[in-house]
Amino acid sequence: MALVNSGTPGKLKLGVLISGRGSNLQALMNAAAAPDFPATVALVLSNKADAAGLERARGAGIPALALPHKDYADKPAFEQAMTRALEDAGVQLVCLAGFMRLLSPWFVDHWRDRLINIHPSLLPAFPGIDTHQRALDAGVRFHGCTVHYVRSEVDSGPIVAQAAVPVQADDTADTLSARVLTAEHELYPLAVRLIAEGRVTVEGNRAVLSGPLPLPAIALNPTV
Ligand code: GRF
């Protein structure tokens, strides 16, 4: 399904879910500040009241709510509260950006093909946590990040965009993570732009792009 760009003032309305520092939220807010970016951040929600990302949003004049999961009787009540807040704000696309709660099949189905996530690996490699150390332990030559539509299985779903980051011989999890994060900040706005422009269609397990972007034919690591 392709999302139609609608709502005032003609931009796709994003809801961003965070739990912490919110650097990807910042990247989305920075991108959305450009007049020609086809999406706007309508609401930021956090399950942690002290998430630094909430202050980033408020500083930019964006509505930002803390909905601490612990304040709700159970997961359905928490997810219904989030859904109400998102729908009240007219959100058309929900972007997970370091949101550290597992979402139920109900929430995932309710927002099906209107819910995306950024994950710090080249999925389907390294779903879950500690992706950078696991990439180093596996000796992969390329690591990176993925923006994907969310399905119920953790870190799965149709892939919208990926960025490959070469692994260097002397990388630590910290140095690799820092380079991947820089790539995330490029990739998330790009993926949102493609969706907001109506260029992404979900077909089965794949997200198909229309109007292919020019790409380099090959990337070697190590280079020779
Ligand atoms: C990022 O590495 C993202 O890929 C992962 O959680 C981290 C969130 O970082 N899902 P930030 O809060 O956006 O800075």
py3Dmol code that shows the C-alpha trace and the ligand (Angstrom):
import py3Dmol

protein = """\
ATOM      1  CA  MET A   1       0.000   0.000   0.000  1.00  0.00           C
ATOM      2  CA  ALA A   2       1.352   3.445  -0.860  1.00  0.00           C
ATOM      3  CA  LEU A   3       0.626   6.214   1.596  1.00  0.00           C
ATOM      4  CA  VAL A   4      -1.064   9.204   0.110  1.00  0.00           C
ATOM      5  CA  ASN A   5       0.405  12.511   1.151  1.00  0.00           C
ATOM      6  CA  SER A   6      -2.481  14.338   2.786  1.00  0.00           C
ATOM      7  CA  GLY A   7      -3.365  16.684   5.631  1.00  0.00           C
ATOM      8  CA  THR A   8      -2.484  20.297   6.182  1.00  0.00           C
ATOM      9  CA  PRO A   9      -0.329  21.802   4.931  1.00  0.00           C
ATOM     10  CA  GLY A  10       0.022  19.016   2.392  1.00  0.00           C
ATOM     11  CA  LYS A  11       2.758  17.171   4.228  1.00  0.00           C
ATOM     12  CA  LEU A  12       2.724  13.651   5.644  1.00  0.00           C
ATOM     13  CA  LYS A  13       2.210  13.839   9.404  1.00  0.00           C
ATOM     14  CA  LEU A  14       4.749  11.836  11.396  1.00  0.00           C
ATOM     15  CA  GLY A  15       4.465  10.536  14.934  1.00  0.00           C
ATOM     16  CA  VAL A  16       7.875   9.654  16.380  1.00  0.00           C
ATOM     17  CA  LEU A  17       8.155   7.170  19.246  1.00  0.00           C
ATOM     18  CA  ILE A  18      11.272   7.382  21.386  1.00  0.00           C
ATOM     19  CA  SER A  19      12.658   6.152  24.690  1.00  0.00           C
ATOM     20  CA  GLY A  20      15.954   8.013  24.973  1.00  0.00           C
ATOM     21  CA  ARG A  21      18.360  10.532  23.492  1.00  0.00           C
ATOM     22  CA  GLY A  22      16.448  11.030  20.249  1.00  0.00           C
ATOM     23  CA  SER A  23      19.260  11.674  17.793  1.00  0.00           C
ATOM     24  CA  ASN A  24      17.238  10.072  14.982  1.00  0.00           C
ATOM     25  CA  LEU A  25      14.266  12.190  16.017  1.00  0.00           C
ATOM     26  CA  GLN A  26      16.593  15.196  15.707  1.00  0.00           C
ATOM     27  CA  ALA A  27      17.600  14.087  12.206  1.00  0.00           C
ATOM     28  CA  LEU A  28      13.929  13.848  11.219  1.00  0.00           C
ATOM     29  CA  MET A  29      13.165  17.259  12.749  1.00  0.00           C
ATOM     30  CA  ASN A  30      16.166  18.781  10.949  1.00  0.00           C
ATOM     31  CA  ALA A  31      15.029  17.301   7.633  1.00  0.00           C
ATOM     32  CA  ALA A  32      11.438  18.401   8.210  1.00  0.00           C
ATOM     33  CA  ALA A  33      12.616  21.974   8.782  1.00  0.00           C
ATOM     34  CA  ALA A  34      13.449  22.213   5.086  1.00  0.00           C
ATOM     35  CA  PRO A  35      10.515  23.726   3.191  1.00  0.00           C
ATOM     36  CA  ASP A  36      10.647  21.080   0.463  1.00  0.00           C
ATOM     37  CA  PHE A  37      10.632  18.067   2.827  1.00  0.00           C
ATOM     38  CA  PRO A  38       7.336  16.242   2.266  1.00  0.00           C
ATOM     39  CA  ALA A  39       6.688  15.307   5.919  1.00  0.00           C
ATOM     40  CA  THR A  40       6.310  17.080   9.224  1.00  0.00           C
ATOM     41  CA  VAL A  41       6.749  15.860  12.798  1.00  0.00           C
ATOM     42  CA  ALA A  42       3.269  16.222  14.313  1.00  0.00           C
ATOM     43  CA  LEU A  43       3.839  14.457  17.631  1.00  0.00           C
ATOM     44  CA  VAL A  44       6.613  12.880  19.682  1.00  0.00           C
ATOM     45  CA  LEU A  45       5.730  10.224  22.253  1.00  0.00           C
ATOM     46  CA  SER A  46       8.023   8.668  24.817  1.00  0.00           C
ATOM     47  CA  ASN A  47       7.426   5.857  27.269  1.00  0.00           C
ATOM     48  CA  LYS A  48      10.061   7.516  29.487  1.00  0.00           C
ATOM     49  CA  ALA A  49       9.354  10.905  31.007  1.00  0.00           C
ATOM     50  CA  ASP A  50      13.074  11.761  31.171  1.00  0.00           C
ATOM     51  CA  ALA A  51      13.869  10.939  27.529  1.00  0.00           C
ATOM     52  CA  ALA A  52      16.173  13.660  26.217  1.00  0.00           C
ATOM     53  CA  GLY A  53      14.340  13.540  22.895  1.00  0.00           C
ATOM     54  CA  LEU A  54      11.231  15.061  24.497  1.00  0.00           C
ATOM     55  CA  GLU A  55      13.183  18.236  25.237  1.00  0.00           C
ATOM     56  CA  ARG A  56      14.586  18.314  21.720  1.00  0.00           C
ATOM     57  CA  ALA A  57      11.031  18.248  20.364  1.00  0.00           C
ATOM     58  CA  ARG A  58       9.672  20.835  22.793  1.00  0.00           C
ATOM     59  CA  GLY A  59      12.635  23.090  21.990  1.00  0.00           C
ATOM     60  CA  ALA A  60      11.545  22.947  18.361  1.00  0.00           C
ATOM     61  CA  GLY A  61       7.923  23.704  19.239  1.00  0.00           C
ATOM     62  CA  ILE A  62       6.735  20.164  18.461  1.00  0.00           C
ATOM     63  CA  PRO A  63       4.093  18.582  20.737  1.00  0.00           C
ATOM     64  CA  ALA A  64       5.837  15.977  22.889  1.00  0.00           C
ATOM     65  CA  LEU A  65       4.123  13.706  25.382  1.00  0.00           C
ATOM     66  CA  ALA A  66       5.442  11.278  27.948  1.00  0.00           C
ATOM     67  CA  LEU A  67       3.212   8.234  28.302  1.00  0.00           C
ATOM     68  CA  PRO A  68       5.104   6.139  30.860  1.00  0.00           C
ATOM     69  CA  HIS A  69       4.184   2.511  30.229  1.00  0.00           C
ATOM     70  CA  LYS A  70       4.293   1.896  33.967  1.00  0.00           C
ATOM     71  CA  ASP A  71       1.295   4.195  34.423  1.00  0.00           C
ATOM     72  CA  TYR A  72      -0.927   1.774  32.499  1.00  0.00           C
ATOM     73  CA  ALA A  73      -2.527  -1.404  33.793  1.00  0.00           C
ATOM     74  CA  ASP A  74      -1.190  -3.494  30.921  1.00  0.00           C
ATOM     75  CA  LYS A  75       0.272  -3.336  27.398  1.00  0.00           C
ATOM     76  CA  PRO A  76      -3.100  -3.032  25.629  1.00  0.00           C
ATOM     77  CA  ALA A  77      -4.002   0.012  27.753  1.00  0.00           C
ATOM     78  CA  PHE A  78      -0.597   1.588  27.062  1.00  0.00           C
ATOM     79  CA  GLU A  79      -0.774   0.955  23.323  1.00  0.00           C
ATOM     80  CA  GLN A  80      -4.356   2.191  23.096  1.00  0.00           C
ATOM     81  CA  ALA A  81      -3.314   5.411  24.831  1.00  0.00           C
ATOM     82  CA  MET A  82      -0.458   5.852  22.339  1.00  0.00           C
ATOM     83  CA  THR A  83      -2.780   5.123  19.425  1.00  0.00           C
ATOM     84  CA  ARG A  84      -5.344   7.637  20.677  1.00  0.00           C
ATOM     85  CA  ALA A  85      -2.702  10.327  21.027  1.00  0.00           C
ATOM     86  CA  LEU A  86      -1.296   9.587  17.564  1.00  0.00           C
ATOM     87  CA  GLU A  87      -4.721   9.571  15.942  1.00  0.00           C
ATOM     88  CA  ASP A  88      -5.806  12.736  17.752  1.00  0.00           C
ATOM     89  CA  ALA A  89      -2.722  14.422  16.279  1.00  0.00           C
ATOM     90  CA  GLY A  90      -3.653  13.175  12.788  1.00  0.00           C
ATOM     91  CA  VAL A  91      -0.508  11.050  12.496  1.00  0.00           C
ATOM     92  CA  GLN A  92      -0.265   9.185   9.195  1.00  0.00           C
ATOM     93  CA  LEU A  93       3.096   7.455   9.633  1.00  0.00           C
ATOM     94  CA  VAL A  94       4.555   6.253  12.937  1.00  0.00           C
ATOM     95  CA  CYS A  95       8.367   6.248  13.105  1.00  0.00           C
ATOM     96  CA  LEU A  96      10.067   4.206  15.817  1.00  0.00           C
ATOM     97  CA  ALA A  97      13.322   5.912  16.744  1.00  0.00           C
ATOM     98  CA  GLY A  98      14.965   4.120  19.632  1.00  0.00           C
ATOM     99  CA  PHE A  99      11.634   3.097  21.142  1.00  0.00           C
ATOM    100  CA  MET A 100      12.530   0.364  23.606  1.00  0.00           C
ATOM    101  CA  ARG A 101       9.196  -1.404  24.201  1.00  0.00           C
ATOM    102  CA  LEU A 102       8.134  -4.469  22.266  1.00  0.00           C
ATOM    103  CA  LEU A 103       4.909  -3.731  20.426  1.00  0.00           C
ATOM    104  CA  SER A 104       1.998  -6.166  20.451  1.00  0.00           C
ATOM    105  CA  PRO A 105       0.525  -7.739  17.310  1.00  0.00           C
ATOM    106  CA  TRP A 106      -2.531  -5.539  17.917  1.00  0.00           C
ATOM    107  CA  PHE A 107      -0.509  -2.308  17.646  1.00  0.00           C
ATOM    108  CA  VAL A 108       1.552  -3.606  14.719  1.00  0.00           C
ATOM    109  CA  ASP A 109      -1.584  -4.663  12.823  1.00  0.00           C
ATOM    110  CA  HIS A 110      -3.449  -1.454  13.634  1.00  0.00           C
ATOM    111  CA  TRP A 111      -0.600   0.575  12.092  1.00  0.00           C
ATOM    112  CA  ARG A 112       0.280  -1.963   9.394  1.00  0.00           C
ATOM    113  CA  ASP A 113       2.237  -0.305   6.560  1.00  0.00           C
ATOM    114  CA  ARG A 114       2.008   2.965   8.491  1.00  0.00           C
ATOM    115  CA  LEU A 115       4.705   1.996  11.024  1.00  0.00           C
ATOM    116  CA  ILE A 116       8.457   2.011  10.358  1.00  0.00           C
ATOM    117  CA  ASN A 117      11.579   1.429  12.411  1.00  0.00           C
ATOM    118  CA  ILE A 118      15.282   2.136  12.137  1.00  0.00           C
ATOM    119  CA  HIS A 119      17.563  -0.693  13.195  1.00  0.00           C
ATOM    120  CA  PRO A 120      21.354  -0.532  13.501  1.00  0.00           C
ATOM    121  CA  SER A 121      22.297  -3.453  11.245  1.00  0.00           C
ATOM    122  CA  LEU A 122      21.885  -4.618   7.688  1.00  0.00           C
ATOM    123  CA  LEU A 123      18.780  -6.711   8.313  1.00  0.00           C
ATOM    124  CA  PRO A 124      18.079  -9.591   8.231  1.00  0.00           C
ATOM    125  CA  ALA A 125      21.546  -9.853   9.814  1.00  0.00           C
ATOM    126  CA  PHE A 126      21.717  -9.080  13.511  1.00  0.00           C
ATOM    127  CA  PRO A 127      18.171  -8.433  14.662  1.00  0.00           C
ATOM    128  CA  GLY A 128      17.912  -7.595  18.374  1.00  0.00           C
ATOM    129  CA  ILE A 129      20.469  -5.845  20.550  1.00  0.00           C
ATOM    130  CA  ASP A 130      24.273  -5.433  20.642  1.00  0.00           C
ATOM    131  CA  THR A 131      24.369  -5.345  16.861  1.00  0.00           C
ATOM    132  CA  HIS A 132      27.739  -3.621  16.573  1.00  0.00           C
ATOM    133  CA  GLN A 133      29.646  -6.073  18.772  1.00  0.00           C
ATOM    134  CA  ARG A 134      27.917  -8.982  17.080  1.00  0.00           C
ATOM    135  CA  ALA A 135      28.918  -7.638  13.671  1.00  0.00           C
ATOM    136  CA  LEU A 136      32.542  -7.363  14.846  1.00  0.00           C
ATOM    137  CA  ASP A 137      32.429 -10.867  16.327  1.00  0.00           C
ATOM    138  CA  ALA A 138      31.086 -12.237  13.046  1.00  0.00           C
ATOM    139  CA  GLY A 139      33.881 -10.515  11.092  1.00  0.00           C
ATOM    140  CA  VAL A 140      31.544  -8.958   8.530  1.00  0.00           C
ATOM    141  CA  ARG A 141      33.145  -6.419   6.189  1.00  0.00           C
ATOM    142  CA  PHE A 142      30.025  -4.305   5.874  1.00  0.00           C
ATOM    143  CA  HIS A 143      27.669  -3.318   8.665  1.00  0.00           C
ATOM    144  CA  GLY A 144      25.059  -0.580   8.583  1.00  0.00           C
ATOM    145  CA  CYS A 145      21.454   0.277   9.249  1.00  0.00           C
ATOM    146  CA  THR A 146      17.997  -0.467   7.914  1.00  0.00           C
ATOM    147  CA  VAL A 147      14.660   1.333   7.787  1.00  0.00           C
ATOM    148  CA  HIS A 148      11.833  -1.173   7.520  1.00  0.00           C
ATOM    149  CA  TYR A 149       8.101  -1.494   7.898  1.00  0.00           C
ATOM    150  CA  VAL A 150       7.295  -3.188  11.195  1.00  0.00           C
ATOM    151  CA  ARG A 151       5.897  -6.688  11.493  1.00  0.00           C
ATOM    152  CA  SER A 152       5.254  -8.659  14.675  1.00  0.00           C
ATOM    153  CA  GLU A 153       8.524 -10.585  14.638  1.00  0.00           C
ATOM    154  CA  VAL A 154      11.248  -8.403  16.176  1.00  0.00           C
ATOM    155  CA  ASP A 155      13.224  -6.316  13.645  1.00  0.00           C
ATOM    156  CA  SER A 156      11.470  -7.835  10.658  1.00  0.00           C
ATOM    157  CA  GLY A 157       9.379  -6.419   7.854  1.00  0.00           C
ATOM    158  CA  PRO A 158       9.674  -5.006   4.330  1.00  0.00           C
ATOM    159  CA  ILE A 159      12.909  -3.050   3.887  1.00  0.00           C
ATOM    160  CA  VAL A 160      12.547   0.546   2.712  1.00  0.00           C
ATOM    161  CA  ALA A 161      16.212   1.584   2.690  1.00  0.00           C
ATOM    162  CA  GLN A 162      19.609   0.516   3.958  1.00  0.00           C
ATOM    163  CA  ALA A 163      22.995   2.163   4.408  1.00  0.00           C
ATOM    164  CA  ALA A 164      26.153   0.046   4.358  1.00  0.00           C
ATOM    165  CA  VAL A 165      29.046   1.095   6.576  1.00  0.00           C
ATOM    166  CA  PRO A 166      32.456  -0.530   5.938  1.00  0.00           C
ATOM    167  CA  VAL A 167      33.948  -2.205   9.005  1.00  0.00           C
ATOM    168  CA  GLN A 168      37.519  -1.106   9.706  1.00  0.00           C
ATOM    169  CA  ALA A 169      40.173  -3.488  11.013  1.00  0.00           C
ATOM    170  CA  ASP A 170      40.634  -1.537  14.243  1.00  0.00           C
ATOM    171  CA  ASP A 171      36.940  -0.849  14.915  1.00  0.00           C
ATOM    172  CA  THR A 172      35.482  -1.229  18.378  1.00  0.00           C
ATOM    173  CA  ALA A 173      31.750  -1.455  19.001  1.00  0.00           C
ATOM    174  CA  ASP A 174      31.876   2.250  19.919  1.00  0.00           C
ATOM    175  CA  THR A 175      33.680   3.476  16.818  1.00  0.00           C
ATOM    176  CA  LEU A 176      31.521   1.338  14.544  1.00  0.00           C
ATOM    177  CA  SER A 177      28.335   2.412  16.302  1.00  0.00           C
ATOM    178  CA  ALA A 178      29.263   6.091  15.874  1.00  0.00           C
ATOM    179  CA  ARG A 179      29.711   5.683  12.101  1.00  0.00           C
ATOM    180  CA  VAL A 180      26.486   3.684  11.797  1.00  0.00           C
ATOM    181  CA  LEU A 181      24.631   6.377  13.752  1.00  0.00           C
ATOM    182  CA  THR A 182      25.858   9.023  11.314  1.00  0.00           C
ATOM    183  CA  ALA A 183      24.477   6.855   8.515  1.00  0.00           C
ATOM    184  CA  GLU A 184      21.167   6.442  10.386  1.00  0.00           C
ATOM    185  CA  HIS A 185      20.754  10.203  10.451  1.00  0.00           C
ATOM    186  CA  GLU A 186      21.019  10.271   6.652  1.00  0.00           C
ATOM    187  CA  LEU A 187      18.944   7.175   6.060  1.00  0.00           C
ATOM    188  CA  TYR A 188      15.853   7.830   8.173  1.00  0.00           C
ATOM    189  CA  PRO A 189      14.936  11.131   6.510  1.00  0.00           C
ATOM    190  CA  LEU A 190      15.616   9.577   3.091  1.00  0.00           C
ATOM    191  CA  ALA A 191      13.270   6.659   3.832  1.00  0.00           C
ATOM    192  CA  VAL A 192      10.561   8.981   5.140  1.00  0.00           C
ATOM    193  CA  ARG A 193      10.925  11.150   2.057  1.00  0.00           C
ATOM    194  CA  LEU A 194      10.465   8.157  -0.250  1.00  0.00           C
ATOM    195  CA  ILE A 195       7.337   7.059   1.643  1.00  0.00           C
ATOM    196  CA  ALA A 196       5.911  10.582   1.811  1.00  0.00           C
ATOM    197  CA  GLU A 197       6.442  10.985  -1.925  1.00  0.00           C
ATOM    198  CA  GLY A 198       4.345   7.864  -2.467  1.00  0.00           C
ATOM    199  CA  ARG A 199       7.298   6.003  -3.990  1.00  0.00           C
ATOM    200  CA  VAL A 200       7.121   2.932  -1.726  1.00  0.00           C
ATOM    201  CA  THR A 201       4.643   0.109  -2.182  1.00  0.00           C
ATOM    202  CA  VAL A 202       4.508  -2.955   0.049  1.00  0.00           C
ATOM    203  CA  GLU A 203       4.184  -6.149  -1.991  1.00  0.00           C
ATOM    204  CA  GLY A 204       4.258  -9.236   0.206  1.00  0.00           C
ATOM    205  CA  ASN A 205       7.506  -9.188   2.184  1.00  0.00           C
ATOM    206  CA  ARG A 206       9.101  -6.529   0.007  1.00  0.00           C
ATOM    207  CA  ALA A 207       8.845  -2.764  -0.164  1.00  0.00           C
ATOM    208  CA  VAL A 208       9.106  -1.869  -3.830  1.00  0.00           C
ATOM    209  CA  LEU A 209      10.426   1.531  -4.894  1.00  0.00           C
ATOM    210  CA  SER A 210       9.234   3.373  -7.930  1.00  0.00           C
ATOM    211  CA  GLY A 211      11.588   5.658  -9.788  1.00  0.00           C
ATOM    212  CA  PRO A 212      14.899   3.937  -8.932  1.00  0.00           C
ATOM    213  CA  LEU A 213      17.682   6.102  -7.595  1.00  0.00           C
ATOM    214  CA  PRO A 214      21.059   5.978  -9.368  1.00  0.00           C
ATOM    215  CA  LEU A 215      23.377   3.724  -7.358  1.00  0.00           C
ATOM    216  CA  PRO A 216      27.077   2.794  -7.538  1.00  0.00           C
ATOM    217  CA  ALA A 217      27.432  -0.637  -9.174  1.00  0.00           C
ATOM    218  CA  ILE A 218      29.570  -2.161  -6.446  1.00  0.00           C
ATOM    219  CA  ALA A 219      31.168  -1.359  -3.108  1.00  0.00           C
ATOM    220  CA  LEU A 220      34.290  -3.283  -2.074  1.00  0.00           C
ATOM    221  CA  ASN A 221      35.631  -3.586   1.469  1.00  0.00           C
ATOM    222  CA  PRO A 222      38.589  -3.761   1.781  1.00  0.00           C
ATOM    223  CA  THR A 223      39.249  -1.595  -1.223  1.00  0.00           C
ATOM    224  CA  VAL A 224      42.177  -2.672  -3.418  1.00  0.00           C
TER     225      VAL A 224
END
"""
ligand_1 = """\
14
GRF
C 19.548 3.903 17.136
O 20.783 3.251 17.010
C 18.472 3.144 16.403
O 18.949 2.495 15.259
C 18.033 2.133 17.421
O 18.072 2.823 18.643
C 19.036 3.880 18.568
C 18.307 5.148 18.923
O 19.178 6.237 19.025
N 16.743 1.597 17.088
P 18.600 7.702 19.135
O 17.690 7.735 20.365
O 17.832 7.994 17.884
O 19.787 8.591 19.303
"""
view = py3Dmol.view(width=600, height=400)
view.addModel(protein, "pdb")
view.setStyle({"model": 0}, {"cartoon": {"style": "trace"}})
view.addModel(ligand_1, "xyz")
view.setStyle({"model": 1}, {"stick": {}})
view.zoomTo()
view.show()
